[in-house]
Amino acid sequence: MTPLGEIQHLGVRTGLFVVATLTVAAFVPVFGNQFFTKVERLGSRFAERKRLAILSVALAVVALRLILLFWVPVPVPRVHDEFSYLLAGDTFAHGRLTNPPHPMNIYFDTFQVNQQPTYMSIYPPAQGAILALGQILGHPWIGVLLSMAAMCAAILWALQGWLPARWAFLGAILVVLRLALFGYWINSYWGGAVAACGGALVIGALPRILRYGRVRDAVILGVGTAILANSRPFEGLIFCLPVAVVLLFWLFRGTASAWKARSRRVLVPVCAIAALCLTFEGYYNWRGTGNSFLFPYVLNVESHFAIPQLVGRRIRPTIHFQNAQFDDYYNKCGKSLLNPRASRKFATTG
């Protein structure tokens, strides 16, 4: 059985176990009540030790996934997105942000990679940085594992800001069971955990800022925003907009002296981190595309897709490529998105 098949098989068995457990709970609600009451009390007391709970969740992710290596080994990349991220990781691990174009790049062109003006992944750098860390430690997947542990710990920290400790701990356990063991985030190189970690830091810092207005929480919010900007910039922007509205309303509420104090403790750190993040992104874009305002992903879309990726932009003339695979992917597949009949035809023939 392939690793993907093993993952699916384990997921099916886990689902069947959950269904069986819920069935027993529905028909025999008091079954094991004494035992589970003791477990609940122990878990509630442990959850109150918040820092220890956060550390324990992170360590549990690493330990449990390593135990499962016998049944679900280290994943092998299969999708071109994964190879693009691995290219970024290898580039960063060698101390570079991008690579010079190959003199015969026309023969090595591939999906999700820019060949000109430099040879690099089209994706934002955060996932590549995690894979680079893993490669330095011995294997890129080590970075995936560590990012998943950090994500679960960050989610627990975020839930602690909104919920009672015991419910936050339960939520983190569910995240571990659902995402950190059998999901494709942990069993591939696509990523997802990095952006989720950034989102958890942002949403977890918000209630703490509203309650205490501490510099530490403002720094965490800024770091979370920077992670989103370097992993999922478009989705991260949408995610951060409501948070920004709430913070602005909180900042301008009250007297002038209160506004000034809040600005020094919250607004200044967030703006400082945002400035550093924008500076790095501009430099990264400049090194990769020659233009600080042109993202590698946008460059790739503009040079390959006649069909725009965003609503409202005009369809351009068809771009012809020198190999049939590129024509199928960028032209036939792109057009099928606009024509359901063509989509069915492409699905049966391509």
SVG drawing of the C-alpha trace seen along z (x, -y; Angstrom):
<svg xmlns="http://www.w3.org/2000/svg" viewBox="-30 -64 55 66">
<polyline fill="none" stroke="black" stroke-width="0.4" points="0.0,0.0 1.3,-3.5 1.9,-6.0 -1.1,-8.0 -3.2,-4.9 -1.9,-4.1 -2.8,-7.6 -6.3,-7.2 -6.7,-3.8 -5.7,-5.2 -8.1,-8.1 -10.9,-5.7 -10.2,-3.6 -10.0,-6.7 -13.4,-7.8 -15.0,-4.4 -13.6,-4.5 -15.2,-8.0 -18.5,-6.8 -18.5,-3.7 -17.6,-5.8 -20.4,-8.3 -22.8,-5.4 -21.9,-3.9 -22.2,-7.4 -25.7,-7.9 -27.1,-4.6 -25.2,-4.1 -24.4,-7.7 -23.2,-6.6 -20.8,-3.9 -17.4,-4.5 -18.7,-7.6 -16.5,-7.2 -13.3,-6.6 -14.0,-9.6 -14.9,-11.9 -11.4,-11.2 -9.8,-11.8 -11.7,-15.1 -10.6,-16.3 -7.0,-15.5 -7.2,-17.2 -8.8,-20.3 -6.2,-20.6 -3.4,-20.1 -5.0,-22.7 -4.8,-25.3 -1.0,-25.2 -1.1,-27.0 2.5,-27.2 3.1,-23.5 0.0,-22.6 1.4,-24.5 4.7,-22.8 3.1,-19.4 0.9,-19.8 3.9,-20.7 5.9,-17.7 3.0,-15.4 2.7,-16.2 6.3,-15.4 6.2,-12.2 2.9,-10.8 3.9,-11.5 7.3,-9.8 5.6,-6.8 3.4,-6.6 6.4,-6.5 6.3,-2.7 2.8,-2.8 3.1,-6.2 6.7,-6.9 8.2,-10.2 6.2,-11.5 7.6,-11.5 6.8,-14.7 4.4,-14.0 2.7,-17.3 4.5,-20.1 3.7,-22.5 5.7,-20.4 8.7,-20.4 8.5,-24.2 8.5,-24.6 11.4,-22.2 13.3,-24.3 12.8,-27.3 13.9,-25.3 17.1,-24.1 17.8,-27.6 17.5,-29.1 19.4,-26.3 22.4,-27.2 22.2,-30.8 20.5,-32.3 17.2,-34.0 17.1,-33.0 19.3,-31.3 20.8,-32.6 18.9,-31.4 20.2,-28.2 21.7,-28.9 19.6,-26.0 16.5,-26.8 14.2,-26.3 14.7,-22.6 14.2,-22.5 11.0,-24.6 8.4,-23.3 5.3,-24.2 5.2,-26.7 8.8,-27.8 10.2,-30.9 13.1,-30.5 13.5,-34.1 14.8,-36.6 16.0,-34.2 15.4,-30.6 13.1,-30.4 9.9,-29.1 6.9,-31.3 5.5,-31.0 6.0,-33.2 9.1,-32.4 7.8,-31.2 7.2,-27.6 10.5,-27.4 12.2,-28.8 10.7,-26.0 11.8,-23.4 15.3,-24.9 15.4,-24.6 14.5,-20.9 17.1,-20.4 19.8,-21.8 18.7,-19.5 18.8,-16.5 15.6,-16.3 13.1,-18.9 10.2,-17.0 11.7,-17.8 10.7,-21.4 7.2,-20.3 7.0,-18.3 8.3,-21.3 5.9,-23.7 3.0,-21.4 4.1,-21.3 4.4,-25.1 0.9,-25.4 -0.8,-23.3 1.0,-25.1 0.0,-28.5 -3.6,-27.4 -3.7,-26.3 -2.3,-29.7 -4.9,-31.5 -7.7,-29.5 -6.5,-30.3 -7.1,-33.9 -10.8,-33.3 -11.9,-30.3 -11.5,-28.7 -8.3,-26.7 -10.0,-23.3 -11.9,-24.0 -8.9,-25.5 -6.9,-22.4 -9.7,-20.1 -9.7,-22.2 -6.0,-21.8 -6.3,-18.0 -8.9,-17.9 -6.6,-19.9 -3.7,-17.5 -5.9,-14.5 -7.5,-16.0 -4.5,-17.9 -1.2,-16.9 -1.3,-13.2 -3.2,-12.2 -3.9,-15.4 -2.0,-16.3 -0.3,-19.3 1.9,-16.9 2.1,-14.3 3.3,-16.5 5.4,-19.5 2.6,-21.9 2.5,-23.7 -0.5,-25.1 0.8,-24.9 3.0,-28.0 0.1,-30.2 -2.2,-28.7 0.5,-29.4 0.5,-33.1 -3.2,-33.3 -3.3,-31.8 -0.8,-34.3 -2.9,-37.2 -6.2,-36.0 -4.7,-35.0 -3.0,-38.3 -6.2,-40.3 -8.1,-39.5 -4.9,-40.0 -4.3,-43.4 -7.9,-44.4 -7.5,-43.3 -4.0,-44.4 -2.6,-46.5 0.9,-45.0 3.9,-45.5 4.5,-41.7 1.1,-40.9 1.5,-43.7 4.8,-42.1 3.2,-38.7 0.4,-40.2 3.0,-41.8 5.0,-38.6 1.8,-36.7 0.9,-39.3 4.4,-39.0 4.1,-35.2 0.8,-35.5 2.3,-38.1 5.1,-35.7 3.0,-32.6 -0.5,-33.5 -0.5,-37.2 -3.9,-37.5 -5.8,-35.3 -3.8,-36.9 -4.9,-40.3 -8.5,-39.3 -8.0,-37.6 -6.3,-40.6 -8.7,-43.3 -11.4,-42.6 -8.6,-42.5 -7.3,-45.9 -10.8,-47.4 -11.3,-46.1 -7.9,-47.4 -8.4,-50.8 -11.7,-51.2 -10.0,-50.2 -7.1,-52.6 -9.3,-55.6 -11.7,-54.9 -11.4,-56.9 -9.4,-60.0 -6.4,-61.5 -4.0,-60.4 -5.3,-56.8 -5.0,-56.9 -1.4,-58.0 -0.5,-55.3 -2.1,-52.6 -0.4,-53.8 3.0,-53.6 2.4,-50.1 0.5,-48.6 0.6,-50.7 4.3,-51.5 5.5,-47.8 3.0,-46.6 4.0,-49.3 7.7,-48.7 7.4,-45.0 5.2,-45.7 7.8,-48.1 10.5,-45.4 8.3,-42.9 7.5,-45.1 11.2,-45.9 12.1,-42.3 9.3,-41.5 10.4,-44.3 14.0,-43.1 13.0,-39.5 10.9,-40.6 13.7,-42.7 16.2,-39.8 13.7,-37.4 11.9,-39.5 14.0,-42.7 11.0,-44.8 10.3,-45.3 6.6,-45.6 6.3,-42.5 5.8,-39.2 7.3,-36.0 3.8,-34.5 2.3,-37.5 5.2,-37.3 4.5,-33.6 0.7,-34.2 1.3,-37.1 3.7,-35.1 1.7,-31.9 -2.0,-32.5 -4.2,-34.1 -7.2,-33.6 -6.9,-36.1 -6.7,-34.7 -8.8,-37.6 -12.3,-38.7 -12.4,-42.0 -9.2,-41.6 -9.3,-41.2 -8.7,-37.9 -5.5,-38.2 -4.7,-36.4 -3.7,-32.8 -0.1,-32.2 1.5,-29.5 4.2,-27.2 6.8,-24.9 5.5,-21.7 2.1,-20.1 2.0,-19.8 2.1,-23.5 -0.6,-24.1 -2.8,-21.6 -2.3,-23.0 -2.4,-26.8 -4.7,-26.9 -7.1,-24.0 -7.5,-23.7 -7.8,-27.5 -10.5,-27.7 -12.4,-24.8 -12.8,-26.8 -15.0,-29.3 -16.9,-26.7 -18.5,-23.8 -19.0,-21.8 -15.3,-22.2 -14.4,-21.3 -16.2,-17.9 -14.5,-17.3 -11.1,-18.1 -11.7,-15.9 -12.4,-12.9 -9.6,-13.4 -6.9,-15.2"/>
</svg>
